[in-house]
Structure formats: C-alpha cells, structure tokens
Amino acid sequence: MFSGLCCSRCKNDFSINSIKILEQYCDILLCSLSCEKCGKDFGKIVFNYNKKSDKHLPLEIIEGPPPISYDDVIEAHKFIKDNL
C-alpha cells in the first residue's frame, strides 16, 4: 500500500510504523500519518481497509484545495461585516 509514497520534507519512505490508528469503525480506519525520520505530521487520514483481502492497491495522493490567501480572509471579513 505504501509503495511510491514518501515524506514531502525528507523523502523518507513511509512504513507501517508511520501510521497510528486513532479510531476504527468496521473496515474504516481513522489514522494519523507522520514521518518516522523527520517527524513531519501529515494529519489525519482515512482508510477503507478490507482485512480479508491479501492484495491492496497502492495509495494515491489526492491534492487538497489551495491554501487560503490574505485576499480570501479580507473578502470573508467584508462579507461577514456586510451581511451579518
């Protein structure tokens, strides 16, 4: 599952020790991901993990939205001020 994935800071490969299970609901796992080498915290991740399967597809990186800019904050402030 971890082939091809590495830390974006130090390029160390992830291992099973990089993941800590926080909560579990049947086959759904809420985990935290961090780099064992440099300690970078990647936050929480969700797995749909089938324990009965012997083979699992490699994980894919899904990019999130771009970071919030200063202009976004100013626009939100103006909107709240004018509408609430």
C-alpha positions in Angstrom: 0.0 0.0 0.0 2.9 2.4 0.7 5.0 1.8 -2.5 5.8 5.1 -4.1 4.8 7.3 -1.2 7.4 9.2 0.8 7.7 12.2 3.1 7.5 15.5 1.2 10.1 17.1 3.6 12.9 14.5 3.8 11.9 11.9 1.1 12.0 9.1 3.7 9.7 6.1 2.7 6.6 5.6 4.9 6.3 2.3 6.7 3.5 0.7 8.7 5.1 2.4 11.8 4.3 5.8 10.2 0.6 5.3 10.8 -1.2 5.2 14.2 -4.8 4.1 14.3 -6.9 6.6 16.2 -10.4 5.1 15.7 -11.9 2.1 13.9 -15.4 1.6 12.5 -15.6 -1.8 10.9 -13.3 -1.5 7.8 -12.9 2.3 8.1 -9.8 3.4 10.0 -9.1 7.0 11.1 -5.3 7.3 11.4 -2.6 9.8 11.9 0.4 9.8 9.5 3.8 11.2 10.4 7.4 10.7 9.1 9.5 8.5 11.4 12.7 10.2 10.2 12.0 13.9 10.4 8.7 13.9 12.4 6.6 15.9 9.9 2.9 15.5 10.8 0.6 14.9 7.8 -2.5 15.0 9.9 -5.4 12.5 9.9 -6.1 10.1 7.1 -9.0 7.7 6.4 -8.5 4.1 5.2 -11.2 1.8 3.9 -9.2 -1.4 4.7 -10.5 -4.8 3.9 -8.8 -7.2 6.3 -10.0 -10.3 4.4 -8.1 -9.2 1.2 -4.5 -10.4 0.6 -3.8 -7.6 -2.0 -4.3 -3.9 -1.7 -3.8 -1.2 -4.3 -1.1 1.3 -3.7 -2.2 4.5 -2.0 -2.7 7.6 -4.2 -2.0 11.2 -3.2 -5.1 13.4 -3.6 -4.3 17.1 -3.5 -6.5 19.3 -1.5 -7.6 22.8 -2.2 -5.0 25.6 -2.4 -4.2 27.4 0.9 -6.4 30.4 1.9 -4.8 33.7 0.8 -4.8 37.1 2.5 -7.4 38.3 -0.1 -9.7 35.4 0.9 -9.6 36.4 4.5 -10.3 40.1 3.7 -13.2 39.1 1.4 -14.6 36.8 4.1 -14.3 39.6 6.7 -16.1 42.1 4.4 -18.9 39.6 3.6 -19.5 38.9 7.3 -19.4 42.6 8.2 -21.9 43.5 5.5 -24.2 40.5 5.8 -24.4 39.6 9.4 
